[in-house]
């Protein structure tokens, strides 16, 4: 029986989960909920299902894998990582994954704050100026290991590797191009 992955009809927080499911060749179906146009932003499609799914904390994204029902993007990724044995084999690898997981969340949040800011054009240059130093920290954390957690691919990285959406070049170069003529 395929898993069901529910989310809004955008990439957002669900994108990494979709990529992970593709990487692991998992059988899944997507349930995409639409939001009506402004100013009403009709969410009735989700609200009609929200409390009928048996979720502890009804929210999106959600994953239903037979009797297992999970909300929250990182909880879903961790569940899948454990299911497919991609969450590190030693305590040291697990620690590296936990550190990287939270660092990536911080980096993503900082980018989102700039992207959604009404002062985007003003904040973008400062963000871009600090980005090489942030990327340097990732590089130093990687060190001489082939993967962030050790000698084997893990869930945060594997989610991006088998996809046509995988960025072939550094993200900060793509961000730097935003708004350029």
C-alpha positions in Angstrom: 0.0 0.0 0.0 1.5 3.4 -1.0 2.2 6.1 1.6 0.1 9.3 1.3 1.9 12.6 1.6 -0.3 15.6 2.1 0.7 19.2 1.6 -0.3 22.5 0.0 -0.1 22.7 -3.7 3.4 24.2 -3.6 7.0 22.8 -3.1 7.7 24.4 0.3 8.5 22.2 3.3 7.3 19.1 1.4 9.9 19.3 -1.4 12.7 17.5 0.6 10.3 14.8 1.6 9.2 14.2 -2.0 12.9 14.0 -3.1 13.6 11.6 -0.3 10.7 9.4 -1.3 11.9 9.4 -4.9 15.5 8.6 -3.8 14.3 5.6 -1.9 12.0 4.5 -4.7 9.1 4.6 -2.1 5.6 3.9 -3.3 3.6 7.1 -2.4 0.8 9.3 -3.5 0.5 13.0 -3.1 -2.6 14.7 -1.7 -2.2 18.3 -2.7 -4.5 20.9 -1.1 -5.2 24.2 -2.9 -5.7 27.6 -1.3 -8.1 30.0 -2.9 -7.0 33.4 -4.2 -6.5 36.5 -2.2 -8.0 38.1 -0.3 -10.0 35.1 1.1 -7.3 32.4 0.7 -10.0 29.7 0.9 -8.5 26.7 2.9 -11.7 24.7 3.0 -10.1 21.8 1.0 -7.6 21.2 3.9 -10.0 22.1 6.7 -12.5 19.5 5.5 -9.8 16.8 5.9 -7.8 18.2 8.8 -9.5 16.5 11.7 -10.6 13.3 9.9 -7.1 12.0 9.3 -6.3 10.9 12.8 -3.2 13.1 13.2 -2.0 13.9 16.7 -1.2 17.5 15.6 -3.2 18.1 12.4 -0.9 20.0 10.2 0.8 20.0 6.8 2.9 18.3 5.6 1.6 15.0 6.8 2.6 11.5 6.0 0.4 8.4 6.4 2.2 5.1 6.1 -0.4 2.4 6.9 -1.0 2.9 10.7 1.8 5.5 11.1 0.6 9.1 10.9 3.1 11.9 11.1 3.1 15.7 10.8 5.9 18.2 10.7 8.5 18.1 7.9 11.5 17.2 10.0 9.7 14.4 11.9 8.7 12.9 8.6 12.2 13.1 7.3 13.6 11.4 10.4 10.9 8.7 10.2 11.9 7.9 6.6 15.6 8.1 7.5 15.1 5.4 10.2 12.9 3.3 7.9 15.5 3.3 5.2 18.5 3.1 7.5 19.9 6.5 6.4 20.2 8.2 9.7 23.8 7.3 10.7 25.2 4.1 12.1 27.2 5.4 15.1 26.5 7.9 17.8 29.1 10.3 16.2 27.3 10.1 12.8 23.9 10.7 14.6 25.4 13.8 16.3 26.7 15.1 13.0 23.3 14.6 11.4 21.5 16.4 14.3 23.9 19.4 14.1 23.6 19.6 10.3 19.8 19.2 10.5 19.5 22.3 12.8 22.1 24.3 10.9 20.3 23.7 7.6 17.0 24.8 9.3 18.7 28.0 10.5 20.1 28.7 7.0 16.7 28.0 5.4 15.0 30.3 7.9 17.5 33.1 7.3 16.9 32.8 3.5 13.1 32.8 4.0 13.3 35.9 6.1 15.0 37.8 3.3 12.8 36.3 0.6 9.5 37.2 2.3 10.6 40.6 3.6 8.9 43.7 2.1 12.5 45.0 2.2 13.8 42.2 0.0 15.9 44.5 -2.3 17.5 46.2 0.6 18.2 43.0 2.6 19.4 40.8 -0.3 22.9 42.4 -0.7 23.7 42.0 3.0 22.4 38.4 3.0 24.6 37.6 0.0 27.6 39.3 1.5 27.4 36.9 4.5 26.6 33.8 2.6 30.1 32.7 1.6 31.1 32.7 5.3 28.0 30.5 6.1 29.0 28.1 3.2 32.6 28.0 4.5 31.2 26.7 7.8 29.5 23.9 6.0 32.7 23.1 4.1 34.7 23.0 7.3 32.1 20.8 9.0 32.3 18.4 6.0 36.1 18.4 6.3 37.7 15.4 4.6 34.6 13.2 5.0 32.9 12.1 1.8 29.5 12.9 3.4 28.5 15.2 6.2 27.9 12.3 8.7 30.7 10.1 7.6 31.3 7.5 4.9 27.7 7.0 3.8 24.9 9.1 2.5 22.3 10.2 5.0 18.8 11.5 4.9 19.3 15.2 4.6 21.7 14.9 1.7 20.0 11.9 0.0 16.8 13.8 -0.3 18.4 16.0 -2.9 20.7 13.7 -4.8 18.5 11.8 -7.2 16.4 14.6 -8.4 16.3 16.8 -11.5 15.7 19.6 -9.0 19.2 19.1 -7.4 21.1 22.3 -7.8 24.2 21.8 -10.0 25.9 24.9 -8.8 26.2 26.8 -5.5 22.9 28.1 -4.2 24.4 31.5 -3.4 25.2 32.1 -7.1 21.6 31.4 -8.0 20.4 33.8 -5.2 22.8 36.4 -6.5 21.2 36.3 -9.9 17.7 37.1 -8.4 16.7 40.5 -9.6 19.7 40.9 -11.9 19.1 42.3 -15.3 
